[in-house]
């Protein structure tokens, strides 16, 4: 059997190369892309915390669900558009491939402007629904009313990043992300401290950075490599939107699930925090920071999982099941090593981590230390679920992979953060975290053990032929 390039499957680099080197080759760009996405939120959080303080950090936490909604729409169009584009290009349908790309761009703009308009019209009711308290509301209104202006550029730039990668220019795609995040890092302290703009300065820095990333993408469209993008291709087509959404819906739904958990967590923390010694604002501000710190860890783990995808997928298709298992074990081993290191940091240095985002009072530190050490206690097993979910997607069992990817957030964490506080108050929220992590890891382990057994059966059957 030969690949399209004429190279035999048996001597293809994915079948013969060092798993470690291949994994790093594919994982590093994915990790960088994930970390750049997290960096936008982290940088704002750091400088706002150091200038405005705890209420400013709480405001960015309240704004986070809106940005997650935008990311959900953007990823649906981006991944669906990129996947369809590559499929149509592989089938030789160049014109249709061009229309797919153009419609992804068009609809990312349409939905971006629609979300922007709705956010501005429904600003205060939306922020209340996202968990804003009366003390946090003025900061949240200031921040979100400005950041909302950048939403259309964010959706288009996110969509563009995936389209550019699908066109065979991963380095330029990575450069777009790095320029946006780097500019945000430079403008944040300039606007907040030098120009004394406070939280509005952080918001404007974010908007300008989004526009810069979008401009780089727009410039790339003019010299698109695979097909020539004609003006008429950009006319909105519901048929194209349907095919784009079909392949991108899973990624978009995953973001919506994250938003549902974040909104629920915000409201539960403010409600039960009000009846605790911490009050409403400390839990709201601290949990937002901790969530975004954890995003860095998860970005690395998910990047490793995505890096293993081509190795696992190719060798599963080639029926090289021993190499599939070896690639999975190696990917999981690296993810677990990262998880253990991060677990140790969360348990030993919670105060030092939170200090990066500004100094507050002892009551705040007390809550942060407990939240890090209890809510994230099972961090050392948190590599199992994303690596396993990605494994099943890699071998063509996307439904199972999609189910596993949602287990922690939707199946376990969401009901637990609602039920546990009724018995243990705000401590119930903290204990919901490790139980959800353990349950998700155990379920993922169950599925992967069954799959490994099935692969060995296939291997034995293959050897008998």
C-alpha positions as CSV (number, residue, x, y, z in Angstrom):
1,X,0.0,0.0,0.0
2,X,1.2,3.5,-0.9
3,X,0.4,7.0,0.1
4,X,-0.5,9.6,-2.5
5,X,3.1,10.8,-2.7
6,X,4.1,7.3,-3.7
7,X,5.8,6.5,-0.4
8,X,4.9,3.2,1.1
9,X,2.9,3.2,4.4
10,X,5.5,1.0,6.1
11,X,8.4,3.4,5.5
12,X,6.4,6.6,6.1
13,X,8.0,8.8,8.8
14,X,4.8,8.6,11.0
15,X,5.3,4.8,10.9
16,X,9.1,4.7,11.5
17,X,10.2,7.9,13.1
18,X,10.9,8.4,16.8
19,X,7.6,8.9,18.6
20,X,9.1,11.4,20.9
21,X,10.5,13.6,18.1
22,X,7.3,13.4,16.1
23,X,5.2,14.3,19.1
24,X,7.3,17.4,19.8
25,X,7.2,18.4,16.2
26,X,3.4,18.3,16.1
27,X,2.8,19.4,19.7
28,X,4.9,22.5,20.0
29,X,2.9,24.6,17.4
30,X,-0.4,23.4,19.1
31,X,0.9,24.3,22.6
32,X,2.0,27.7,21.4
33,X,-1.4,28.4,19.9
34,X,-3.2,27.3,23.1
35,X,-0.9,29.4,25.3
36,X,-1.3,32.5,23.1
37,X,-5.1,32.2,23.5
38,X,-4.7,32.0,27.3
39,X,-2.1,34.8,27.3
40,X,-4.7,37.4,26.3
41,X,-6.7,36.8,29.5
42,X,-3.7,36.3,31.8
43,X,-2.0,39.5,30.8
44,X,-5.2,41.6,31.3
45,X,-5.7,39.9,34.6
46,X,-2.2,40.6,35.8
47,X,-2.1,44.3,35.0
48,X,-5.7,45.0,36.1
49,X,-5.0,43.2,39.4
50,X,-2.0,45.4,40.0
51,X,-3.7,48.7,39.1
52,X,-7.4,48.3,39.9
53,X,-7.3,45.5,42.4
54,X,-9.6,42.6,43.3
55,X,-12.8,44.2,41.9
56,X,-11.0,44.7,38.5
57,X,-10.1,41.0,38.5
58,X,-13.6,40.0,39.3
59,X,-14.8,42.2,36.4
60,X,-12.7,40.3,33.9
61,X,-13.9,37.0,35.3
62,X,-17.5,38.2,34.7
63,X,-16.6,39.1,31.1
64,X,-15.0,35.7,30.5
65,X,-18.3,33.9,29.5
66,X,-18.9,36.5,26.8
67,X,-15.5,35.8,25.3
68,X,-16.2,32.1,25.5
69,X,-19.4,32.6,23.5
70,X,-17.4,34.4,20.9
71,X,-14.8,31.7,20.9
72,X,-17.5,29.0,20.5
73,X,-18.8,30.7,17.3
74,X,-15.3,31.4,16.0
75,X,-14.1,27.8,16.5
76,X,-17.3,26.4,14.9
77,X,-16.7,28.4,11.8
78,X,-12.9,28.0,11.9
79,X,-12.6,24.3,12.4
80,X,-15.7,23.5,10.3
81,X,-14.4,25.8,7.5
82,X,-10.8,24.4,7.6
83,X,-11.9,20.8,7.7
84,X,-14.3,21.3,4.8
85,X,-11.7,23.3,2.9
86,X,-9.2,20.5,3.1
87,X,-11.8,17.8,2.2
88,X,-12.9,19.7,-0.9
89,X,-9.4,20.5,-1.9
90,X,-8.5,16.8,-1.6
91,X,-11.4,15.9,-3.8
92,X,-10.3,18.4,-6.4
93,X,-13.2,20.7,-5.9
94,X,-11.1,23.9,-5.9
95,X,-14.0,26.4,-6.5
96,X,-16.1,24.8,-3.7
97,X,-13.1,24.9,-1.4
98,X,-12.7,28.6,-2.1
99,X,-16.4,29.2,-1.4
100,X,-16.1,27.4,1.9
101,X,-13.1,29.6,3.0
102,X,-14.9,32.8,1.9
103,X,-18.1,31.9,3.7
104,X,-16.3,31.0,6.9
105,X,-14.8,34.5,6.8
106,X,-18.1,36.2,5.9
107,X,-20.1,34.4,8.7
108,X,-17.4,35.1,11.3
109,X,-17.9,38.8,10.5
110,X,-21.7,38.5,10.6
111,X,-21.9,36.6,13.8
112,X,-19.1,38.8,15.4
113,X,-21.0,42.0,14.7
114,X,-24.3,40.4,15.9
115,X,-22.7,39.3,19.2
116,X,-21.1,42.8,19.6
117,X,-24.5,44.5,19.1
118,X,-26.3,42.2,21.5
119,X,-23.7,42.5,24.2
120,X,-23.9,46.3,24.1
121,X,-27.7,46.4,24.1
122,X,-28.1,43.8,26.9
123,X,-24.9,44.8,28.8
124,X,-26.1,45.1,32.4
125,X,-28.6,42.2,32.3
126,X,-26.0,40.0,30.7
127,X,-23.3,40.9,33.3
128,X,-25.8,40.2,36.1
129,X,-26.5,36.8,34.6
130,X,-22.8,36.2,34.4
131,X,-22.4,36.8,38.2
132,X,-21.5,40.5,38.6
133,X,-22.2,41.9,42.0
134,X,-23.1,45.6,42.6
135,X,-19.5,46.4,43.6
136,X,-18.1,44.7,40.5
137,X,-20.7,46.0,38.0
138,X,-19.1,49.5,37.3
139,X,-15.8,47.9,36.4
140,X,-17.4,45.1,34.4
141,X,-19.5,47.6,32.4
142,X,-16.4,49.7,31.6
143,X,-14.4,46.7,30.5
144,X,-17.0,44.8,28.5
145,X,-18.5,47.9,26.7
146,X,-15.0,48.4,25.2
147,X,-13.9,44.8,24.7
148,X,-17.2,44.1,22.9
149,X,-16.1,46.5,20.1
150,X,-13.3,44.0,19.3
151,X,-15.5,40.9,19.1
152,X,-16.0,41.0,15.3
153,X,-12.2,41.2,14.8
154,X,-11.6,38.4,17.4
155,X,-14.0,36.0,15.6
156,X,-12.5,36.8,12.2
157,X,-8.9,36.5,13.4
158,X,-9.6,33.2,15.2
159,X,-11.3,31.8,12.1
160,X,-8.5,33.2,10.0
161,X,-5.8,31.5,12.1
162,X,-7.3,28.0,11.4
163,X,-7.9,28.8,7.7
164,X,-4.3,29.9,7.2
165,X,-3.1,26.7,8.8
166,X,-5.3,24.7,6.6
167,X,-3.9,26.5,3.6
168,X,-0.4,25.2,4.5
169,X,1.0,28.2,6.3
170,X,1.2,27.2,10.0
171,X,4.1,29.6,10.8
172,X,2.2,32.6,9.5
173,X,-0.9,31.5,11.5
174,X,1.3,31.2,14.6
175,X,2.8,34.6,13.9
176,X,-0.7,36.2,13.7
177,X,-1.4,34.9,17.2
178,X,1.9,35.9,18.6
179,X,1.7,39.4,17.2
180,X,-1.8,39.9,18.8
181,X,-0.7,38.5,22.2
182,X,2.6,40.4,22.1
183,X,1.0,43.7,21.3
184,X,-1.5,43.2,24.1
185,X,1.3,42.6,26.5
186,X,3.1,45.8,25.5
187,X,-0.1,48.0,25.4
188,X,-1.5,46.9,28.7
189,X,1.1,48.5,31.0
190,X,1.4,51.5,28.6
191,X,-2.3,52.3,28.7
192,X,-3.0,51.3,32.3
193,X,0.0,52.8,34.1
194,X,1.7,55.4,31.7
195,X,-1.6,56.9,30.4
196,X,-3.4,56.2,33.7
197,X,-6.5,54.6,31.9
198,X,-7.1,51.9,34.5
199,X,-9.4,49.0,33.4
200,X,-10.5,50.8,30.3
201,X,-6.8,50.8,29.2
202,X,-6.7,47.0,29.4
203,X,-9.8,46.8,27.4
204,X,-8.5,49.1,24.6
205,X,-5.2,47.2,24.6
206,X,-7.2,44.0,23.9
207,X,-9.3,45.5,21.2
208,X,-6.2,47.0,19.3
209,X,-4.5,43.6,19.6
210,X,-7.5,41.9,18.1
211,X,-7.5,44.3,15.2
212,X,-3.8,43.8,14.6
213,X,-4.2,40.0,14.4
214,X,-7.2,40.5,12.0
215,X,-5.3,42.8,9.7
216,X,-2.6,40.2,9.3
217,X,-5.2,37.6,8.4
218,X,-6.9,40.0,5.9
219,X,-3.5,40.7,4.3
220,X,-3.0,36.9,3.9
221,X,-6.4,36.5,2.1
222,X,-5.1,38.5,-0.8
223,X,-2.4,36.0,-1.5
224,X,-4.2,32.8,-0.5
225,X,-2.0,29.9,-1.7
226,X,-4.3,27.0,-2.5
227,X,-7.1,28.7,-4.4
228,X,-7.9,32.2,-5.7
229,X,-10.6,33.8,-3.6
230,X,-13.0,35.6,-5.9
231,X,-15.3,38.4,-4.6
232,X,-18.5,36.4,-5.3
233,X,-17.3,33.6,-3.1
234,X,-17.9,35.8,-0.1
235,X,-21.6,36.0,-0.7
236,X,-23.3,34.3,2.4
237,X,-24.7,30.9,1.6
238,X,-26.9,29.0,4.1
239,X,-25.9,25.7,2.3
240,X,-22.2,26.4,3.0
241,X,-22.9,27.5,6.6
242,X,-24.7,24.2,7.2
243,X,-21.8,22.1,6.0
244,X,-19.3,24.3,7.9
245,X,-21.3,24.1,11.1
246,X,-21.7,20.3,10.8
247,X,-17.9,19.7,11.1
248,X,-17.2,22.5,13.6
249,X,-20.2,22.1,16.0
250,X,-18.4,19.7,18.4
251,X,-15.6,22.3,19.1
252,X,-18.2,25.1,19.4
253,X,-20.3,23.1,21.8
254,X,-17.3,22.3,24.0
255,X,-16.8,26.0,24.4
256,X,-20.5,26.5,25.3
257,X,-20.2,23.8,27.9
258,X,-17.2,25.7,29.4
259,X,-19.3,28.9,29.5
260,X,-22.2,27.1,31.2
261,X,-19.9,25.9,33.9
262,X,-18.2,29.3,34.3
263,X,-21.5,31.2,34.6
264,X,-22.8,28.6,37.1
265,X,-19.6,28.7,39.1
266,X,-19.7,32.6,39.2
267,X,-23.2,32.6,40.5
268,X,-22.7,29.8,43.0
269,X,-19.6,31.5,44.4
270,X,-21.2,34.9,44.8
271,X,-24.4,33.4,46.3
272,X,-22.7,31.1,48.8
273,X,-19.8,33.5,49.3
274,X,-22.2,36.1,50.6
275,X,-23.1,33.9,53.5
276,X,-19.4,33.0,54.3
277,X,-16.6,34.9,55.9
278,X,-15.2,35.8,52.5
279,X,-18.2,37.7,51.1
280,X,-19.2,37.7,47.4
281,X,-16.4,39.5,45.7
282,X,-13.3,37.5,47.0
283,X,-14.5,34.1,45.6
284,X,-15.6,35.7,42.3
285,X,-12.2,37.5,41.8
286,X,-10.0,34.6,43.0
287,X,-11.7,31.8,41.1
288,X,-11.4,33.8,37.9
289,X,-7.7,34.1,38.3
290,X,-7.2,30.5,39.2
291,X,-9.3,29.4,36.2
292,X,-7.1,31.3,33.9
293,X,-3.9,30.1,35.5
294,X,-5.2,26.5,35.1
295,X,-5.8,27.4,31.4
296,X,-2.0,27.6,30.9
297,X,-1.7,24.0,32.3
298,X,-4.6,22.7,30.2
299,X,-3.2,24.4,27.1
300,X,0.0,22.4,27.4
301,X,-1.8,19.2,28.0
302,X,-4.3,19.7,25.1
303,X,-1.4,20.7,22.9
304,X,0.4,17.5,23.7
305,X,-2.8,15.5,23.0
306,X,-3.2,17.3,19.6
307,X,0.4,16.6,18.8
308,X,-0.2,12.9,19.2
309,X,-3.1,12.9,16.9
310,X,-1.4,12.5,13.5
311,X,0.9,9.7,14.8
312,X,-2.0,7.8,16.4
313,X,-4.3,8.3,13.5
314,X,-1.9,7.3,10.7
315,X,-0.7,4.1,12.5
316,X,-4.3,3.1,13.4
317,X,-5.2,3.4,9.8
318,X,-2.1,1.4,8.9
319,X,-3.2,-1.2,11.4
320,X,0.1,-0.8,13.3
321,X,-1.7,-1.2,16.7
322,X,1.5,-1.7,18.8
323,X,2.8,1.7,17.6
324,X,-0.7,3.3,18.3
325,X,-0.5,2.0,21.9
326,X,3.1,3.2,22.3
327,X,2.3,6.7,20.9
328,X,-0.7,6.9,23.3
329,X,1.4,5.8,26.3
330,X,4.2,8.3,25.4
331,X,1.7,11.2,25.0
332,X,0.0,10.3,28.3
333,X,3.3,10.0,30.1
334,X,4.4,13.5,29.1
335,X,1.0,14.9,29.9
336,X,1.1,13.2,33.3
337,X,4.6,14.6,34.0
338,X,3.3,18.1,33.3
339,X,0.3,17.4,35.5
340,X,2.4,16.3,38.5
341,X,4.7,19.3,38.2
342,X,1.7,21.7,38.0
343,X,0.0,19.9,40.9
344,X,3.1,20.4,43.1
345,X,3.2,24.1,42.2
346,X,-0.5,24.6,43.0
347,X,-0.1,22.8,46.3
348,X,3.2,24.5,47.4
349,X,3.1,28.0,45.9
350,X,-0.5,29.2,45.7
351,X,0.2,32.5,47.4
352,X,3.3,33.2,45.2
353,X,1.2,32.4,42.0
354,X,-1.7,34.7,43.1
355,X,0.8,37.5,44.0
356,X,1.6,38.0,40.4
357,X,-1.9,39.4,39.9
358,X,-1.6,41.9,42.7
359,X,-1.5,41.9,46.5
360,X,-4.8,41.9,48.5
361,X,-5.7,41.1,52.1
362,X,-5.1,38.0,54.2
363,X,-8.7,36.9,53.9
364,X,-8.3,36.9,50.1
365,X,-5.1,34.8,50.4
366,X,-6.7,32.4,52.7
367,X,-9.5,31.7,50.2
368,X,-7.0,31.4,47.3
369,X,-4.8,28.9,49.1
370,X,-7.8,26.7,50.0
371,X,-9.2,26.9,46.5
372,X,-5.9,26.0,44.9
373,X,-5.3,23.1,47.3
374,X,-8.8,21.7,47.4
375,X,-10.5,22.5,44.0
376,X,-7.4,21.6,42.0
377,X,-6.2,18.7,44.3
378,X,-6.6,16.1,41.5
379,X,-4.6,18.1,38.9
380,X,-2.1,15.2,38.7
381,X,-4.7,13.0,36.9
382,X,-6.0,15.8,34.6
383,X,-3.9,14.8,31.6
384,X,-5.9,11.5,31.2
385,X,-9.2,12.9,30.0
386,X,-8.0,15.3,27.2
387,X,-5.4,12.8,25.9
388,X,-7.9,10.0,25.8
389,X,-10.6,12.2,24.2
390,X,-8.2,13.2,21.5
391,X,-7.1,9.6,21.0
392,X,-10.6,8.4,20.2
393,X,-11.0,11.3,17.7
394,X,-7.7,10.4,16.1
395,X,-8.8,6.8,15.4
396,X,-12.1,7.9,13.9
397,X,-14.3,7.4,17.0
398,X,-15.3,11.0,17.2
399,X,-18.5,10.5,19.1
400,X,-16.8,8.7,22.0
401,X,-14.0,11.3,22.0
402,X,-16.6,14.1,22.1
403,X,-18.4,12.4,25.0
404,X,-15.2,12.0,27.0
405,X,-14.2,15.6,26.4
406,X,-17.5,16.8,28.0
407,X,-17.5,14.4,31.0
408,X,-15.7,16.7,33.5
409,X,-17.5,19.9,32.8
410,X,-21.0,18.8,32.0
411,X,-21.5,15.3,33.4
412,X,-19.7,15.8,36.7
413,X,-18.7,19.3,37.6
414,X,-21.8,21.2,36.7
415,X,-24.2,19.2,38.9
416,X,-21.7,18.9,41.7
417,X,-21.1,22.6,42.1
418,X,-24.9,23.1,42.4
419,X,-25.5,20.2,44.8
420,X,-22.5,20.2,47.2
421,X,-22.9,23.8,48.4
422,X,-26.4,23.0,49.7
423,X,-24.6,20.7,52.3
424,X,-21.2,22.4,52.8
425,X,-21.7,26.0,51.7
426,X,-18.9,27.5,49.7
427,X,-16.6,24.6,50.7
428,X,-18.9,22.4,48.6
429,X,-17.8,24.2,45.5
430,X,-14.1,23.5,46.3
431,X,-14.8,19.8,46.9
432,X,-16.8,19.4,43.7
433,X,-13.6,20.1,41.7
434,X,-11.4,17.0,42.7
435,X,-14.4,14.7,42.6
436,X,-15.2,15.7,39.1
437,X,-11.6,15.4,38.0
438,X,-11.3,11.9,39.5
439,X,-14.6,10.7,38.0
440,X,-13.6,12.1,34.5
441,X,-10.2,10.5,34.7
442,X,-11.6,7.1,35.9
443,X,-14.2,7.1,33.1
444,X,-11.5,7.9,30.5
445,X,-9.3,5.2,31.8
446,X,-12.1,2.7,31.6
447,X,-12.7,3.5,27.9
448,X,-9.0,3.4,27.0
449,X,-8.5,0.1,28.7
450,X,-11.4,-1.4,26.7
451,X,-10.0,0.1,23.5
452,X,-6.5,-1.3,24.2
453,X,-8.0,-4.8,24.7
454,X,-10.0,-4.4,21.4
455,X,-6.8,-3.4,19.6
456,X,-5.0,-6.5,20.9
457,X,-7.8,-8.6,19.6
458,X,-7.5,-7.0,16.2
459,X,-3.8,-7.5,16.3
460,X,-4.2,-11.2,17.0
461,X,-6.7,-11.6,14.2
462,X,-4.4,-9.8,11.8
463,X,-1.5,-12.1,12.7
464,X,-3.6,-15.2,12.0
465,X,-4.3,-14.0,8.4
